[in-house]
Amino acid sequence: MRYAIIADRGGNAAAQGMNFTDGLFPLVWEWVAHGLYWPVLLFAVWRAPWFHLRESESLNVLLGIVVAVLLLWTMEAGFAEGMRLHLLGATLLTLMFGWPFAVIGMSLVVAGVTFSGDGGWGVFAMNALVLGVFPVAVSYGIYRIADHYLPNHFFVYIFLPAFLGAGAAIGAVGLLSGGALGLAGIYSGEYIHYNFLRYLPLIMFPEAFITGMLMTLFVVYQPRWVSTFDDARYLRNH
């Protein structure tokens, strides 16, 4: 589902895709991204607690969330090539399954949209880093800070790692994307700010609200699905 048809810098209307596209960045950027992404993915595969997926329910939940995130990515608002806004779902995956499975899950999402023709395999690693690894790292970092330094309370978990964490993650992705486009000389800083960065709050709140709402439902009705949530700590303060 595409709902944004925009005008490019030359004034020609064009329906835009979701990710960075092949040829948008210099080739060296693509090679550097591959060099950074694949070791991270292999490390995530090595660290992932695969024994949790022995039960069919756990595997089905993980695959179901990945498919749901993939569907969320099909609803986007575009302003110019390389500048699109869509919900991420990275914080949801991170809190539910931990960072290793979140990195793997987000990689599957990027692979899915790339396979569908959005983006291109040349920039797959760059898209996976910016839209997958980076927001997972931000989400996990916020969770760890809250887990170590704040009281063990249900509302702390929901409002900081889930609600604020999701908003911060997608906001950070927007800043990173805009910074990369500016640093590569694809758009000017003024153009990026006017056509992209100033719209970030419009997607940050929905991301935060949806993630916070879903995490609330999961920890209340299916807490066994949420690997970062402990009833004894957050509900009974043990």
C-alpha positions as CSV (number, residue, x, y, z in Angstrom):
1,M,0.0,0.0,0.0
2,R,1.5,3.3,-1.1
3,Y,-0.1,6.5,-0.1
4,A,2.5,9.1,-1.0
5,I,3.2,10.4,-4.5
6,I,5.8,13.1,-4.4
7,A,7.7,15.5,-6.6
8,D,11.5,15.0,-7.0
9,R,14.0,17.8,-7.1
10,G,13.3,18.3,-10.8
11,G,9.6,18.6,-10.2
12,N,8.6,15.3,-11.7
13,A,6.0,13.3,-9.8
14,A,7.2,9.9,-8.9
15,A,5.9,7.1,-6.6
16,Q,8.7,6.4,-4.2
17,G,9.8,3.1,-2.6
18,M,10.7,2.5,1.0
19,N,14.5,2.1,1.3
20,F,17.7,3.6,0.0
21,T,18.0,2.6,-3.6
22,D,20.9,1.2,-5.7
23,G,23.0,3.9,-7.1
24,L,21.9,6.5,-4.6
25,F,25.2,6.4,-2.6
26,P,28.8,6.1,-3.9
27,L,29.8,2.4,-4.3
28,V,32.4,2.7,-1.5
29,W,29.6,3.4,0.9
30,E,27.9,0.2,-0.1
31,W,31.1,-1.8,0.5
32,V,31.7,-0.2,3.9
33,A,28.1,-1.0,4.9
34,H,28.6,-4.7,3.9
35,G,31.8,-4.8,5.9
36,L,30.0,-3.5,9.0
37,Y,26.7,-5.3,8.6
38,W,27.6,-9.0,8.0
39,P,29.9,-9.3,11.1
40,V,27.1,-7.9,13.2
41,L,24.6,-10.3,11.8
42,L,26.9,-13.3,12.3
43,F,27.5,-12.2,15.9
44,A,23.7,-11.9,16.4
45,V,23.2,-15.4,15.0
46,W,25.9,-16.7,17.3
47,R,24.5,-15.0,20.4
48,A,20.8,-15.7,19.8
49,P,19.3,-18.1,22.3
50,W,18.0,-20.5,19.7
51,F,16.7,-23.0,22.3
52,H,13.9,-20.5,23.0
53,L,12.5,-21.4,19.5
54,R,12.3,-25.1,20.2
55,E,8.6,-24.6,21.1
56,S,6.5,-24.0,18.1
57,E,4.6,-21.2,19.8
58,S,7.8,-19.1,20.3
59,L,8.8,-19.6,16.6
60,N,5.3,-18.7,15.4
61,V,5.2,-15.6,17.5
62,L,8.6,-14.4,16.2
63,L,7.7,-15.1,12.6
64,G,4.3,-13.5,13.1
65,I,5.8,-10.3,14.5
66,V,8.3,-10.2,11.6
67,V,5.5,-10.5,9.1
68,A,3.5,-7.8,10.9
69,V,6.5,-5.4,10.9
70,L,7.0,-6.1,7.2
71,L,3.4,-5.1,6.6
72,L,3.9,-1.9,8.6
73,W,6.7,-1.0,6.3
74,T,4.4,-1.0,3.3
75,M,2.6,2.0,4.7
76,E,4.9,5.0,4.2
77,A,5.1,8.7,3.5
78,G,7.8,9.8,1.0
79,F,9.3,13.2,0.3
80,A,12.2,12.4,-2.0
81,E,14.3,9.5,-3.0
82,G,16.0,8.1,0.2
83,M,13.7,10.2,2.4
84,R,10.7,8.2,3.6
85,L,8.9,7.8,6.8
86,H,7.3,4.6,7.9
87,L,6.9,2.7,11.2
88,L,9.9,0.5,12.2
89,G,8.9,-2.0,14.8
90,A,12.5,-2.5,15.9
91,T,11.8,-1.6,19.5
92,L,9.0,-4.1,19.7
93,L,11.2,-6.9,18.3
94,T,14.0,-5.9,20.7
95,L,11.9,-6.0,23.8
96,M,10.0,-9.2,22.9
97,F,12.9,-11.3,21.7
98,G,16.2,-9.6,22.8
99,W,18.7,-7.8,20.5
100,P,20.1,-10.9,18.6
101,F,16.7,-12.1,17.4
102,A,15.7,-8.4,16.8
103,V,18.7,-7.9,14.5
104,I,17.9,-11.2,12.7
105,G,14.2,-10.3,12.4
106,M,14.8,-6.8,11.1
107,S,17.2,-8.3,8.6
108,L,14.5,-10.6,7.4
109,V,12.2,-7.6,7.0
110,V,14.7,-5.7,5.0
111,A,15.3,-8.8,2.9
112,G,11.6,-9.1,2.3
113,V,11.1,-5.5,1.0
114,T,14.3,-5.8,-1.0
115,F,13.1,-9.0,-2.6
116,S,9.8,-7.3,-3.5
117,G,11.8,-4.7,-5.5
118,D,12.1,-1.9,-3.0
119,G,15.7,-0.6,-2.6
120,G,18.1,-3.1,-4.2
121,W,20.5,-5.7,-3.1
122,G,23.5,-3.4,-3.6
123,V,22.3,-1.3,-0.7
124,F,20.8,-4.2,1.3
125,A,23.5,-3.9,4.0
126,M,23.1,-0.2,4.3
127,N,19.4,-0.5,4.7
128,A,19.8,-3.3,7.2
129,L,22.2,-1.2,9.2
130,V,20.2,2.0,9.2
131,L,16.7,0.5,9.5
132,G,17.6,-2.6,11.5
133,V,20.8,-2.8,13.5
134,F,20.9,0.9,14.5
135,P,17.3,1.2,15.9
136,V,17.8,-2.2,17.7
137,A,21.0,-0.8,19.3
138,V,19.2,2.3,20.4
139,S,16.2,0.4,21.7
140,Y,18.4,-2.1,23.6
141,G,20.6,0.7,25.0
142,I,17.6,2.5,26.4
143,Y,16.2,-0.8,27.9
144,R,19.5,-1.6,29.6
145,I,19.8,1.9,31.1
146,A,16.2,1.6,32.5
147,D,16.9,-1.9,33.6
148,H,20.0,-1.0,35.6
149,Y,19.4,2.5,36.9
150,L,15.6,2.9,37.3
151,P,13.1,1.2,39.7
152,N,11.7,-2.1,38.8
153,H,8.2,-1.0,38.0
154,F,5.7,-2.0,35.4
155,F,5.0,1.6,34.3
156,V,8.8,2.4,34.1
157,Y,9.1,-0.6,31.7
158,I,6.2,0.5,29.5
159,F,6.9,4.2,29.4
160,L,10.7,4.3,29.0
161,P,12.0,1.2,27.1
162,A,8.7,0.7,25.2
163,F,7.1,4.1,24.6
164,L,10.0,6.5,24.7
165,G,12.4,3.9,23.4
166,A,10.4,3.4,20.3
167,G,10.1,7.1,19.6
168,A,13.8,7.7,20.2
169,A,14.8,4.8,18.0
170,I,12.8,6.0,15.0
171,G,13.9,9.6,15.6
172,A,17.5,8.4,15.7
173,V,17.0,6.5,12.4
174,G,15.6,9.6,10.8
175,L,18.6,11.7,11.9
176,L,21.1,9.1,10.7
177,S,19.3,8.8,7.3
178,G,19.3,12.5,6.9
179,G,22.9,12.8,8.0
180,A,24.0,10.1,5.5
181,L,22.2,11.8,2.6
182,G,23.7,15.1,3.5
183,L,27.2,13.8,4.1
184,A,27.1,11.9,0.7
185,G,26.1,15.2,-1.0
186,I,22.9,13.8,-2.3
187,Y,20.8,16.6,-0.8
188,S,21.7,19.8,0.9
189,G,21.2,20.2,4.6
190,E,18.5,22.8,4.1
191,Y,16.6,20.5,1.7
192,I,16.8,17.6,4.1
193,H,15.6,19.6,7.0
194,Y,12.7,21.2,5.2
195,N,11.5,18.1,3.4
196,F,12.3,15.3,5.9
197,L,13.6,16.1,9.3
198,R,10.9,18.5,10.4
199,Y,8.3,15.7,9.7
200,L,10.0,13.2,12.1
201,P,7.7,14.0,15.1
202,L,4.7,13.0,12.9
203,I,6.1,9.4,12.9
204,M,7.8,9.3,16.3
205,F,4.5,9.5,18.3
206,P,2.7,6.8,16.3
207,E,5.7,4.5,16.7
208,A,5.9,5.2,20.4
209,F,2.2,4.8,20.9
210,I,1.7,1.6,19.0
211,T,4.8,0.0,20.6
212,G,3.7,1.0,24.1
213,M,0.2,-0.2,23.5
214,L,1.3,-3.6,22.1
215,M,3.9,-4.1,24.8
216,T,1.3,-3.4,27.5
217,L,-1.1,-6.0,26.0
218,F,1.7,-8.5,25.7
219,V,3.1,-8.2,29.2
220,V,-0.4,-8.3,30.7
221,Y,-1.9,-11.2,28.7
222,Q,1.1,-13.1,27.2
223,P,4.2,-12.2,29.4
224,R,5.9,-15.4,28.4
225,W,6.3,-13.9,24.9
226,V,8.4,-11.0,26.2
227,S,11.9,-12.0,27.0
228,T,12.9,-8.7,28.6
229,F,9.9,-8.7,31.0
230,D,10.0,-10.4,34.4
231,D,6.8,-10.6,36.4
232,A,8.7,-11.0,39.7
233,R,10.7,-7.8,39.1
234,Y,8.2,-5.5,37.4
235,L,4.9,-6.5,39.0
236,R,5.9,-7.9,42.4
237,N,9.1,-5.8,42.8
238,H,11.2,-8.8,43.8
